[in-house]
């Protein structure tokens, strides 16, 4: 874990937020390469959940919503964690995250905790110039409610019939008591959620479908099967609205942790919003003549947690010709930089061809061009940020109009005519 964190800061993937002020309470900024990695994680999810399906559409709802939304959803009353204080060192912890020994994780004192009290996790703010309860609002703790309150708008305008889904990627905020483990648990994070609306009787069938589909997506994108598992929730773990929930968990360095949750939310959310808003959120099936409130299957995942899992799975060190090689074996779809165009040296004769190839590749693939240092060192720099291919322009290129394409994992080199290099590389990413 420490090596991955160090790589992230050294190579511009993730920085502590407000770094020049000493950071700020488990908040993080994604640097030039990190923002590309996380965007690719989100795009790969969107491709799978929306682009490749004919039964899911997208949405981008507001972060600030009517306060009654959170009353209807139950967040105002029940979205809380048990908070305890250590009487010895005054540190605060979630009661359900304490070690079995009963010792304080900070000072080691046993039996020093206060009685647990419920701590609401929503960030509260005010809309407009007057700070009173009449103008209170909340930063959304999940993107799901924006989907539920738009159910009727989307269903009507898109002319969709259950089963169908609405997907969304966006920022959420939770005032976590004990954030930590790098970007795993933070107070500001990005979610990827999809609400799949189905006829009530079809809920169990679609729940099983989405658990398997989401598990397979992580394996397809590079998570080893041995590092991932599906854990069904016990009855006492289920949320009040759920008749079944399974977590896809990843073997993080500190133990198994939730990567994604898939829940059968039944008709709870639409029923609650219909009750609190007075709007009819029933669906009328013209074929059967039946009115019903759709049940919902929800795959919900964090983009930050997924990015961390992909980084941990991809990180590798090996010895090559007596030297240590650090490489991120990221799936091609997730790699921040797809191709690096590298002249063999800074010799001015190589510059025009290098520039020409870079210009031709840029409209199709995210590329980098690096001229600083020996070619072997530049290969290593690209390896440790996961760049799948390097194109090397050498002095032979001036004579044979060809370049060397190097593949990251095998380090195999192939000579390709310059005229074919764009088509060849695009094909590798199809």
Secondary structure, DSSP 4 states (H G I P E B T S, - for coil): -HHHHHHHHHTTSEEETTGGGT--TT-EEE-HHHHHHHHHHHHHHHIIIIIT-SSEEE----SB--HHHHHHHTHHHH-EEEEEEBTTT--EEEGGGS-TT-B-TTT--BS-BPPPEEEE-PPEEESSS--SGGGEEEB-S-SHHHHHTTHHHHHHHHT--SSEEEEEEEEEE---SS-BTTTTB-SEEEEEEEEEEE-GGGHHHHHHHHHHHHHHHHHHTT--GGGEEEEEPPGGGS-TT-SEEEEEEEEETTEEEEEEEEEEEETHHHHHHHHHH-----EEETTTTEEEPPEEEEEEEEHHHHHHHHHHHHEEEEEETTEEEEEE---TTT-S-SEEEEESSS-HHHHHHHHHHHHHHHTTS-EEE--SS-HHHHHHHHHTTT--EEEEE-TTHHHH-EEEEEETTT--EEEEEGGGHHHHHHHHT-
